[in-house]
Each structure stands twice: as structure tokens, then as C-alpha cells.
Amino acid sequence: MKQLELSEAKAKFSSVVQDAQNGEETVLTKGHSHKPVAVVISYESWKGKKPRSEQLGSLKQLGHVVFTDDWYVTDEELISL
């Protein structure tokens, strides 16, 4: 994953988008501290990251589930467990 200052990313926007299409993530940073402010990823990568609900549907009365922000598993991986 590469990092680019926001002003540099603006100048190379087409290249950043092309890299995203090729599967490379780019972290955009801002200011002298180079604080990360955004990540450019492909649409396919973004589409695969669906928010998880805390509700268990018909089983919600039997328990409570909390998903942390850094936990990610695809539906197929979850089903195969």
C-alpha cells in the first residue's frame, strides 16, 4: 500500500485511479504530519466490504454480537466456518 500527499494525488489522479483498478490501495495523507485522511481502493474491493449488523435476526433473543471495526470476513468465509 503506497502513501501520497493529497496535493500529489491530485496531480496524479488518473494514475491513482489506475492503480486502484489494478488492486493497489493508496493512502492519502494531509499536512506536515502526513496524517492519513482517506484510502483509494477499487470499486470491487469496496463493494465486497458490507457493513455487518449487530442483529442476529430470528436468533437475536438468544445473544448479542458486536463486530469491531477491524474485523472483516466475507459471507463465503463465514458460511464455510
OpenMM code with the backbone's topology and positions (N, CA, C; nanometers):
from openmm import Vec3, app, unit

residues = "MET LYS GLN LEU GLU LEU SER GLU ALA LYS ALA LYS PHE SER SER VAL VAL GLN ASP ALA GLN ASN GLY GLU GLU THR VAL LEU THR LYS GLY HIS SER HIS LYS PRO VAL ALA VAL VAL ILE SER TYR GLU SER TRP LYS GLY LYS LYS PRO ARG SER GLU GLN LEU GLY SER LEU LYS GLN LEU GLY HIS VAL VAL PHE THR ASP ASP TRP TYR VAL THR ASP GLU GLU LEU ILE SER LEU".split()
positions = [
    Vec3(0.0860, -0.1176, 0.0000),
    Vec3(0.0000, 0.0000, 0.0000),
    Vec3(0.0904, 0.1236, 0.0000),
    Vec3(0.0678, 0.2098, -0.0965),
    Vec3(0.1510, 0.3297, -0.1038),
    Vec3(0.0793, 0.4482, -0.0402),
    Vec3(0.1576, 0.5501, -0.0055),
    Vec3(0.1027, 0.6719, 0.0524),
    Vec3(0.1387, 0.7895, -0.0363),
    Vec3(0.0430, 0.8795, -0.0526),
    Vec3(0.0658, 1.0016, -0.1297),
    Vec3(0.0085, 1.1199, -0.0545),
    Vec3(0.0805, 1.2305, -0.0584),
    Vec3(0.0290, 1.3564, -0.0070),
    Vec3(-0.0902, 1.3954, -0.0948),
    Vec3(-0.1916, 1.4538, -0.0372),
    Vec3(-0.3138, 1.4879, -0.1086),
    Vec3(-0.2866, 1.5719, -0.2336),
    Vec3(-0.1974, 1.6702, -0.2223),
    Vec3(-0.1680, 1.7550, -0.3395),
    Vec3(-0.1013, 1.6739, -0.4506),
    Vec3(-0.0157, 1.5791, -0.4151),
    Vec3(0.0476, 1.4943, -0.5156),
    Vec3(-0.0548, 1.4007, -0.5802),
    Vec3(-0.1475, 1.3493, -0.4993),
    Vec3(-0.2525, 1.2610, -0.5523),
    Vec3(-0.3419, 1.3362, -0.6503),
    Vec3(-0.3687, 1.4647, -0.6220),
    Vec3(-0.4492, 1.5446, -0.7146),
    Vec3(-0.3786, 1.5571, -0.8496),
    Vec3(-0.2477, 1.5759, -0.8454),
    Vec3(-0.1715, 1.5923, -0.9686),
    Vec3(-0.1625, 1.4612, -1.0464),
    Vec3(-0.1686, 1.3482, -0.9759),
    Vec3(-0.1554, 1.2162, -1.0381),
    Vec3(-0.2841, 1.1354, -1.0284),
    Vec3(-0.3974, 1.2042, -1.0291),
    Vec3(-0.5250, 1.1392, -1.0028),
    Vec3(-0.5518, 1.0201, -1.0947),
    Vec3(-0.5285, 1.0372, -1.2238),
    Vec3(-0.5530, 0.9275, -1.3188),
    Vec3(-0.4684, 0.8055, -1.2847),
    Vec3(-0.3449, 0.8283, -1.2452),
    Vec3(-0.2547, 0.7190, -1.2083),
    Vec3(-0.3029, 0.6495, -1.0804),
    Vec3(-0.3504, 0.7270, -0.9844),
    Vec3(-0.4014, 0.6706, -0.8585),
    Vec3(-0.5236, 0.5840, -0.8863),
    Vec3(-0.6121, 0.6305, -0.9734),
    Vec3(-0.7308, 0.5532, -1.0087),
    Vec3(-0.6914, 0.4263, -1.0835),
    Vec3(-0.5968, 0.4359, -1.1730),
    Vec3(-0.5496, 0.3178, -1.2464),
    Vec3(-0.4886, 0.2159, -1.1505),
    Vec3(-0.4108, 0.2625, -1.0534),
    Vec3(-0.3530, 0.1720, -0.9530),
    Vec3(-0.4635, 0.1022, -0.8740),
    Vec3(-0.5686, 0.1760, -0.8392),
    Vec3(-0.6808, 0.1162, -0.7658),
    Vec3(-0.7479, 0.0083, -0.8492),
    Vec3(-0.7656, 0.0349, -0.9769),
    Vec3(-0.8256, -0.0650, -1.0658),
    Vec3(-0.7390, -0.1900, -1.0754),
    Vec3(-0.6088, -0.1737, -1.0579),
    Vec3(-0.5157, -0.2864, -1.0620),
    Vec3(-0.4999, -0.3541, -0.9260),
    Vec3(-0.5792, -0.3103, -0.8274),
    Vec3(-0.5785, -0.3748, -0.6964),
    Vec3(-0.4864, -0.3130, -0.5932),
    Vec3(-0.4211, -0.2022, -0.6249),
    Vec3(-0.3307, -0.1380, -0.5301),
    Vec3(-0.4041, -0.0286, -0.4526),
    Vec3(-0.3952, -0.0355, -0.3208),
    Vec3(-0.4579, 0.0661, -0.2364),
    Vec3(-0.3610, 0.1817, -0.2171),
    Vec3(-0.4149, 0.3033, -0.2112),
    Vec3(-0.3332, 0.4224, -0.1895),
    Vec3(-0.3898, 0.5004, -0.0721),
    Vec3(-0.3050, 0.5264, 0.0274),
    Vec3(-0.3442, 0.6074, 0.1429),
    Vec3(-0.3138, 0.7524, 0.1090),
    Vec3(-0.4117, 0.8397, 0.1243),
    Vec3(-0.3934, 0.9823, 0.1007),
    Vec3(-0.3673, 1.0504, 0.2346),
    Vec3(-0.2598, 1.1299, 0.2400),
    Vec3(-0.2234, 1.1980, 0.3638),
    Vec3(-0.2351, 1.3487, 0.3446),
    Vec3(-0.2380, 1.4202, 0.4576),
    Vec3(-0.2582, 1.5650, 0.4516),
    Vec3(-0.1709, 1.6339, 0.5551),
    Vec3(-0.1173, 1.7470, 0.5179),
    Vec3(-0.0442, 1.8313, 0.6112),
    Vec3(0.0988, 1.7867, 0.6365),
    Vec3(0.1669, 1.8647, 0.7218),
    Vec3(0.3062, 1.8360, 0.7539),
    Vec3(0.3215, 1.7068, 0.8326),
    Vec3(0.2182, 1.6701, 0.9047),
    Vec3(0.2249, 1.5470, 0.9849),
    Vec3(0.1959, 1.4230, 0.9013),
    Vec3(0.1543, 1.4440, 0.7769),
    Vec3(0.1188, 1.3335, 0.6864),
    Vec3(0.0135, 1.2426, 0.7495),
    Vec3(-0.0850, 1.3057, 0.8101),
    Vec3(-0.1941, 1.2310, 0.8739),
    Vec3(-0.2808, 1.1648, 0.7661),
    Vec3(-0.3041, 1.0328, 0.7756),
    Vec3(-0.3909, 0.9656, 0.6775),
    Vec3(-0.5339, 1.0201, 0.6851),
    Vec3(-0.5906, 1.0521, 0.5686),
    Vec3(-0.7260, 1.1067, 0.5649),
    Vec3(-0.8214, 1.0239, 0.4795),
    Vec3(-0.7674, 0.9412, 0.3893),
    Vec3(-0.8537, 0.8618, 0.3018),
    Vec3(-0.7728, 0.7488, 0.2388),
    Vec3(-0.8463, 0.6506, 0.1866),
    Vec3(-0.7840, 0.5406, 0.1137),
    Vec3(-0.8580, 0.5248, -0.0189),
    Vec3(-0.7823, 0.5159, -0.1274),
    Vec3(-0.8406, 0.4938, -0.2594),
    Vec3(-0.8270, 0.3451, -0.2901),
    Vec3(-0.9420, 0.2791, -0.3092),
    Vec3(-0.9439, 0.1367, -0.3422),
    Vec3(-1.0345, 0.1149, -0.4620),
    Vec3(-1.0250, -0.0014, -0.5215),
    Vec3(-1.1099, -0.0300, -0.6373),
    Vec3(-1.2556, -0.0440, -0.5930),
    Vec3(-1.3455, -0.0231, -0.6865),
    Vec3(-1.4874, -0.0395, -0.6582),
    Vec3(-1.5172, -0.1833, -0.6171),
    Vec3(-1.4524, -0.2791, -0.6815),
    Vec3(-1.4746, -0.4206, -0.6500),
    Vec3(-1.4357, -0.4506, -0.5056),
    Vec3(-1.3244, -0.3940, -0.4588),
    Vec3(-1.2829, -0.4127, -0.3198),
    Vec3(-1.3830, -0.3495, -0.2241),
    Vec3(-1.4256, -0.2297, -0.2573),
    Vec3(-1.5200, -0.1585, -0.1718),
    Vec3(-1.6545, -0.2303, -0.1670),
    Vec3(-1.6998, -0.2787, -0.2821),
    Vec3(-1.8287, -0.3465, -0.2912),
    Vec3(-1.8314, -0.4719, -0.2039),
    Vec3(-1.7168, -0.5385, -0.1896),
    Vec3(-1.7095, -0.6610, -0.1107),
    Vec3(-1.7124, -0.6380, 0.0389),
    Vec3(-1.6949, -0.5135, 0.0840),
    Vec3(-1.6926, -0.4830, 0.2269),
    Vec3(-1.8293, -0.4318, 0.2704),
    Vec3(-1.9152, -0.5241, 0.3095),
    Vec3(-2.0502, -0.4876, 0.3512),
    Vec3(-2.0536, -0.4661, 0.5020),
    Vec3(-2.1243, -0.3639, 0.5485),
    Vec3(-2.1349, -0.3434, 0.6923),
    Vec3(-2.2092, -0.4594, 0.7581),
    Vec3(-2.1648, -0.4971, 0.8739),
    Vec3(-2.2273, -0.6072, 0.9474),
    Vec3(-2.3275, -0.5518, 1.0471),
    Vec3(-2.4379, -0.6196, 1.0611),
    Vec3(-2.5416, -0.5796, 1.1549),
    Vec3(-2.5171, -0.6465, 1.2896),
    Vec3(-2.5570, -0.5790, 1.3959),
    Vec3(-2.5464, -0.6379, 1.5285),
    Vec3(-2.6661, -0.7268, 1.5584),
    Vec3(-2.7648, -0.7252, 1.4737),
    Vec3(-2.8838, -0.8056, 1.4947),
    Vec3(-2.8607, -0.9483, 1.4455),
    Vec3(-2.9130, -1.0446, 1.5152),
    Vec3(-2.8999, -1.1839, 1.4770),
    Vec3(-3.0262, -1.2370, 1.4111),
    Vec3(-3.1138, -1.1493, 1.3673),
    Vec3(-3.2367, -1.1937, 1.3028),
    Vec3(-3.3256, -1.2686, 1.3995),
    Vec3(-3.3688, -1.3893, 1.3602),
    Vec3(-3.4605, -1.4664, 1.4453),
    Vec3(-3.3927, -1.5153, 1.5731),
    Vec3(-3.2598, -1.5102, 1.5797),
    Vec3(-3.1875, -1.5556, 1.6986),
    Vec3(-3.1495, -1.4415, 1.7930),
    Vec3(-3.1949, -1.3199, 1.7647),
    Vec3(-3.1498, -1.2046, 1.8414),
    Vec3(-3.1841, -1.2136, 1.9897),
    Vec3(-3.2848, -1.2906, 2.0255),
    Vec3(-3.3206, -1.3038, 2.1668),
    Vec3(-3.2259, -1.3987, 2.2405),
    Vec3(-3.1456, -1.4749, 2.1655),
    Vec3(-3.0569, -1.5726, 2.2269),
    Vec3(-2.9154, -1.5204, 2.2513),
    Vec3(-2.8835, -1.4012, 2.2029),
    Vec3(-2.7491, -1.3492, 2.2237),
    Vec3(-2.7298, -1.2143, 2.1595),
    Vec3(-2.6112, -1.1604, 2.1786),
    Vec3(-2.5764, -1.0294, 2.1247),
    Vec3(-2.4374, -1.0400, 2.0630),
    Vec3(-2.4196, -0.9869, 1.9423),
    Vec3(-2.2919, -0.9930, 1.8733),
    Vec3(-2.2431, -0.8512, 1.8483),
    Vec3(-2.1150, -0.8285, 1.8726),
    Vec3(-2.0531, -0.6993, 1.8442),
    Vec3(-1.9370, -0.7241, 1.7497),
    Vec3(-1.9359, -0.6561, 1.6358),
    Vec3(-1.8274, -0.6668, 1.5388),
    Vec3(-1.7404, -0.5425, 1.5529),
    Vec3(-1.6115, -0.5605, 1.5729),
    Vec3(-1.5203, -0.4475, 1.5813),
    Vec3(-1.4917, -0.3954, 1.4410),
    Vec3(-1.4416, -0.2720, 1.4346),
    Vec3(-1.4163, -0.2093, 1.3052),
    Vec3(-1.3083, -0.2814, 1.2245),
    Vec3(-1.2155, -0.3494, 1.2924),
    Vec3(-1.1064, -0.4142, 1.2197),
    Vec3(-1.1367, -0.5592, 1.1835),
    Vec3(-1.2562, -0.6082, 1.2143),
    Vec3(-1.2923, -0.7463, 1.1839),
    Vec3(-1.3622, -0.7492, 1.0498),
    Vec3(-1.3128, -0.8350, 0.9608),
    Vec3(-1.3762, -0.8471, 0.8303),
    Vec3(-1.3663, -0.9916, 0.7834),
    Vec3(-1.4768, -1.0452, 0.7393),
    Vec3(-1.4816, -1.1777, 0.6796),
    Vec3(-1.5905, -1.1736, 0.5729),
    Vec3(-1.5635, -1.2359, 0.4591),
    Vec3(-1.6642, -1.2384, 0.3536),
    Vec3(-1.7763, -1.3337, 0.3922),
    Vec3(-1.8890, -1.3220, 0.3272),
    Vec3(-2.0021, -1.4117, 0.3549),
    Vec3(-1.9630, -1.5569, 0.3287),
    Vec3(-1.8853, -1.5773, 0.2211),
    Vec3(-1.8441, -1.7143, 0.1871),
    Vec3(-1.7533, -1.7731, 0.2951),
    Vec3(-1.6623, -1.6908, 0.3491),
    Vec3(-1.5740, -1.7389, 0.4567),
    Vec3(-1.6544, -1.7712, 0.5818),
    Vec3(-1.7515, -1.6865, 0.6134),
    Vec3(-1.8338, -1.7102, 0.7318),
    Vec3(-1.9149, -1.8371, 0.7190),
    Vec3(-1.9703, -1.8612, 0.6016),
    Vec3(-2.0508, -1.9815, 0.5783),
    Vec3(-1.9668, -2.1076, 0.5859),
    Vec3(-1.8406, -2.0966, 0.5418),
    Vec3(-1.7546, -2.2151, 0.5387),
    Vec3(-1.6955, -2.2502, 0.6753),
    Vec3(-1.7135, -2.1662, 0.7754),
    Vec3(-1.6577, -2.1941, 0.9097),
    Vec3(-1.7234, -2.3117, 0.9755),
] * unit.nanometer
topology = app.Topology()
chain = topology.addChain("A")
for resn in residues:
    res = topology.addResidue(resn, chain)
    for name in ("N", "CA", "C"):
        topology.addAtom(name, app.Element.getBySymbol(name[0]), res)
